[in-house]
Structure formats: structure tokens, C-alpha cells
């Protein structure tokens, strides 16, 4: 490929946030000036029409005010602009503008100015045609071999070709087997219209066949009368190219031969008049537009092809002759004569970058300065290299994945949560029973020390919390780094004071090493009673309806959290521990610690896993049924369509009844899929809450460090969103298996086992539950979690309380299957002889 860039001769940016396509650019002497110079006509989807005549003082100059001859707001999107002999009685060139529901033909003329303001240009409407169907594109030419004037053919979105003989409408014809419109071109030598259908084949229709075929208006009467008058529309020739076409161009060598050029998605084809392939070229990139034109060499054609890599390639037949780089991706390219400069390449991008350029090179005047030669001291270089390697090694050991700097960051993010709720709740479209859903304002502050551009701020909260806006874009900022800031929302946002409950299905007890703290001090504003006897009992009522009771022992250093739902325990448990830590930090106590000595509630956790997995399986089955019914529905539709199109009507044989029944099944299955997705989302939210609780209890149970807890969170909570393609079960199972075979492995034999690199939905959850149980067992017997490279070596586990060594894997898993709960019971059980603490009636502590 050539390293040469397209030389910018003249360029400009059109409008503000306007859009353009391949039909929006045209080059012609639209004002019929005597010098024959081309003008650049550009229309946009915003309805603006502009005409330029570039006159740069020197190469590379931008657009001047006098370069814009005319700018008109047509108030309708401009689909295509063409210049031809469109007005009867004259052979002057006129401008045709195609809108979605209208075709307008204008006369563009200029008046010489007598003062310094220059020439005056105006555009006069000659005639217009209101279209009954939405237009897609158009082509023009001397249809039927007429001389001295051009006719226009418009293709509608529903496959109708409408022919206009200048000021009058001639006829309309529907293309057979039409589905989607494609590019359209006219070949004057064969008097044919050439298009590419949705069947991915090039089709040619004779103008005479179109003129004498059945009138398109009569198709609207009855299907039996569609062939009642005229002849049937028959295609002249077809060629299957196997891909969609972007554009079609007709190029004539002379009066005896012409070529049809078709630009596909990955190839471009050159066809003869009869549809035979003259040659084709496979492209290694995705093209955006093209323009064939006659070459100076006899019998060859040059083709400009632009692609999405900002490149413009020039081919002579199939041989690449030149490649040049453009500053944008063009959607239209033309070649014309501007300001006595022949062969100017004009390109237009979809966002309005209009450029006139030429091929060539400019000499480079830069000369590299002479480098002073000096002798190198390799000993000093070796010492410096060792120092740098040592610094890099120390930095890699002390830092994580993201680089940390001691200096103040160029961009800082800080968050302040309002202590009070909004006076008018922003949760207007949320309903949770009879409770009013409150809202709180969060203030996010960004501070930057350097000039930045286009920064994006994303805010995420865990379900079921919602945000009024989760994406913010600042046009004046942009840096190649990610900065995170975490903050806590007030508990009262989703929780209200409630009545304590004496009984509950699920209970956990948290031990501390300090005297119990009054719950009124920890949770101000949540006490339902002011009685001093009840300061150690507090009830919480979630907006979703769940209730949680918190009890503090009067004599022991324990707190109990109980609820009817296992997953509801996590939020209050986590909030209790955080508030206890903050309380004792304010008191100056540094040795405060929490622990959990009860049995690990894996059975309750496994029930939530099974329920979530069952909903995933149900969703998969429902989607398969929906896919089968959709295929059946489309097959019945095709059968009915074939019956309706048949020349001889045949009985429907209850196909309409079958279509109606299948439609009802599709709707019912779609509703079932939507309902299952909602249930799956709620189940995944409950599962994440239970997972947070299990991780919290494991950390308190084994006194894990913050790094080890982070590893557990990464293994158990790898996904923020659950999908059928990548679900929670297989992802977590792969992560836990990796931990069991690396840092928690007992021998090199386990480390040699390879993990499956492909994650698929499992048949059941037995393997996952077995691995979770095994993970807890190895942590109970002294295993430690780490991600360093030395973790691959077999560990010598420290057994607490004189525990025996871990058995072999098969025996271990067999024992785990027999009774998983025996592995995680408390080392200090309460027996009948153990004195029980004195508690209130709401505080019955049992383990």
C-alpha cells in the first residue's frame, strides 16, 4: 500500500450535526455557466441544500464565504440530488431533488453583481410531484431512446418503480418478489433498469417490458385481477452475487459496449450487458462507496473505492494502481472539473466533511540533524539497567494492577450523600406495596488539574436500588484512566422502623470482644419504642415487605439477627458490623473484633442456588419453545402467502386457523419468557444478597484478611448481570475450582489438573455445591487464599485444635457428600451443662 496521503485542495464542514448518505452529493454545471465548470451540490437529511464553487487562494485553504453560492432550507430530508435535462422545451440542465414523499425540479441561475458582494444565485421551482409512496432512491436517463431530455425513475420502499416524463407521471410497476429496496441504475445502451434484490442477485428489467406490463395501480383492486391487463413483468437477466450491494454504476466504453459495476460488501463486480461477469475483485476490507470511470488506456476502466479504514484505492480493472489516505470515511465520491483543475476527487462523509483533493506528493523539506557520536560506557549502562529493573520489581510487588502515584491525581472524584431525603421523592414510577419509596440526592464532585476533554461518569448501585441517571458525559474532559469512588447510602432509603418479631426461621449470631452497645446508639431513628427495657431489641421493615429483628444480649457480647428469609439477613448484619467498627473507632478502641462461631448455613444458601438454577433452566426451555413456535409461524405465513399469490386460488385448508393458534402460542410464550426473566432477576438479586452474607460469615469465621475476603468476593460475585449465555453457576464453579487447584491445593497432583476453558451451563448444581463445601472445609483446616505465584506450591496447612490432615480428594468429596453440615459446626457448642445467658423474651440465643 502507498504511504501517500490525499492532497487537500479545498475542504469544509457542512452544518452542525447533520447527516449525509451516498445520494446526497452531485457534481455538475448546474447553473449552465459558459465556462462549463462543475459545481458541488450537497443535500442533507436535515433538509439543507448547498451549492459550492471552490476557489482556494492556495492549496489546502478552507472554504471562504464566496465559495458557497447558495444555501436553502427545503424543510424535508434530501435523499438524493441529480442534475439533468428534466424540463420540457429546453436542453438546459436542471436540479432534481428527491424527498421521502416529493420530487422537486429546480432551475439554478446566477446574476452578475455590480458591487463587491459578488454574483447573486437563486433557485426557482419548475415543478414538483407528490409521491403516494415513500421514496428510496432514483435514477434518470433517456428512457426508451428519446433524445434531448431525461426521464426520472423513482424506487419506493415497497418495491414500486415510478416513471416520470418530466412534468407528467407516466406509470408505476411493482418489482416481482420484492422485499427490500436496493441500488438502482439505468443503462442507456440496453435501455434497462438494473438493481440488486434482497435475494442477493443482480436483476435487469427492460424499459419496454416495464412500459407494457400490468399497471401497478390495478394491484390494489384484487389479487385475481393483477394479471388482467397488460403483460406480466419478466426479468431480462439475473446474476447471483451472494451478498448485498452498496451501489451500482454503469460505464460505457463507447456506443458498442458498456459495463455494469456492482459494489458488494466484500467484492466488486464488473458485468457485461447480458449479465455475464467480465471480472471481479475480492476486497480485504469493508468498502463504503465507489466510482468507476473510463481510463486513458484503451479497453480498461479505473475505479475509485473508499473503505472504512480511511483509505481510497484506485484500481485499473483488478490491478491496484494507487492507494491514498483520507481524513474521514466517505459515503460518496465524485470526480469533476473545478476551477480549471481536472480530475478533482470530491468526497463526503456521513457527518458532513466535504473535501476536494488530488493524488500526488509534496517534497519533504525536513532534514534530520546530525547526531553527535560518543562512546558508550557499557558498565555504567549495566548498573543503570539493574537499578531500573530493581525499581520495576519493587513497584510490581507493592502495587496492584492499577498504578498508584504518590502525587495528587490529575482527576479526583468525591461523593457526598445528603443526610436528608428529598422533599419530593424522585421515585415516581416505582410501587412497592403501600410504602412510599423515598429518594436521596448524591452529589458527585470532579476536580481536574489538567485540561481534559470528554470524560464519562458512570454511577452504579446494587439492585433493587435505582438511579434517575447513571451516565454523565462532560465534553471538556477526557483522560485514558479509570477512577473509582465508593460511597454508602443511608439505610433508611430502603428500610423503615418495624415491629420486632419473637420467632423467625433463620437466625445468625455475631460474637464480639467488647461489651454490647445500645442499639439506639448504633441505629438512631430506628427504635419503635423508647422503653429502656427494649433498647436491646430493634425491628427493621424493608420496603419490599421483609422484616428483620436485631437483638443485643444484655450479659454476653453477642448480637443476633433473625428473619423469615435467609437473604434478608445480610444487609442488617453488614450494617451492624460497620456501625460497631465506627462506634469503637470513635471511642479510641483499636482491638475491637467480630467473629462468627456458629455453623455455616450452607443448606439455606444451596436452596437459593437451586431456585436460581431452576429458573435458568426454565428460561432456556421457554426460549427453545418460543423459537420453535416462531419457526412454525413463519412457515405458515409462507404457505399462506404462496396461496394468496397463486394464479389459481386454492382452499386454505385451515391454515388461517393454524396461524391464529400459533400466534396465540407465540404471544403466550413471549409473556412467559418475560415473566421468567423478571423472576430470574429477583432470584439473582436474592442470591447475591445471600452470597454477600456467606462471604461475610466465612471472613468472620476464619478471621480472613481484607485481601482474602476480596478474593472470595471475586470468586463468588464475578457477574453484575446474569444471562443465559454466561450464568452465575458455571462462572463461580470455574473460579472456585481454580482456587481449589491452586492456593488451596494439597498436592502437585491437583495442580496438574486442567480446567475447562469453555463455560457452559451445567446439568445440575451438585458439582458447584460440592466445590463450595470443599472450599469451606479446606479453609477450616488451615488453607489460605492468595493470588501470588508462590501459592502454586503445595502448602503445609496449620491445623487448628489438633485437626488431622486433609484426606485424599475422592474420600474427601465422598465424606462431604454424606454430611456437609458436620464440617462447619462450632468448636464451642452450648451443651445442657453450659449456663445460658440471661436474655429478654425476644432474645433467646441458641446456636
Secondary structure, 3 states (H helix, E strand, C coil): CCCCECEEEEEEECCCCCCCCHHHEEEECCCCCCCCCCEEEEECCCCEEEEECCCCCCCCEECCHHHEEEEEECCCCCCEEEEECCCCCCCCCEEEEECCCEEEEEEEEEECCCCCCCCEEEEEEEEEEECCCCEEEEEEECHHHCCCCCEEEEEECCCEEEEEECCEEEEEEECCCCCCCCCEEEECCCCEEEEECCCCEEEEEEHHHHHHECCHHHHHCCHHHCCCCCECCCCCEEEECCCCEEEEEEEEEECCEEEEEEEECCEEEEECCCCCEEEEEECCCCEEEEEEEECCCCCCEEEEEEECCCEEEEEECCEEEEEEECCCCEEEEEEEEECCEEEEEEEEECCCEEEEEECCCCCCCCCCCCCCCCCCCHHHHHHHHHHHHHHHHHHHHHCCCCCCCCCCCCEEEEEEECCCCCCCCCCCCCCECCECCCCCCEEEEEEECCCCCCEEEECCCCCCCCCCCCEEEECCCCCCCCCCCCCCCCHHHCEEEECCCCCCCEEEEEEECCCCCCHHHHCCCCCCCCCHHHCCEEEEEECCCCEEEEEECCCCCEEEEEECCHHHHHHHHHHHHHHHHHHHHHCCCCCCCEECCCCCCHHHHHHHHHHHHHHHHHHHHHHHHHHHHHHHHHHHHHHHHHHHHCCCCCCCCCHHHHHHHHHHHHHHHHHHHHHHHHHHHHHHHHHHHHHHHHHHHHHHHHCCCHHHHHHHHHHHCCCCCCCCCCCHHHHHHHHHHHHHHCCCCCCHHHHCCCCCCCCCCCCCCHHHHHHHHHHHHHHHCCCCCCCCHHHHCCCCCCCHHHCCCCCCHHHHHHHHHHCCHHHHCCCCCCCCCCCCCCCCCCCCCCC
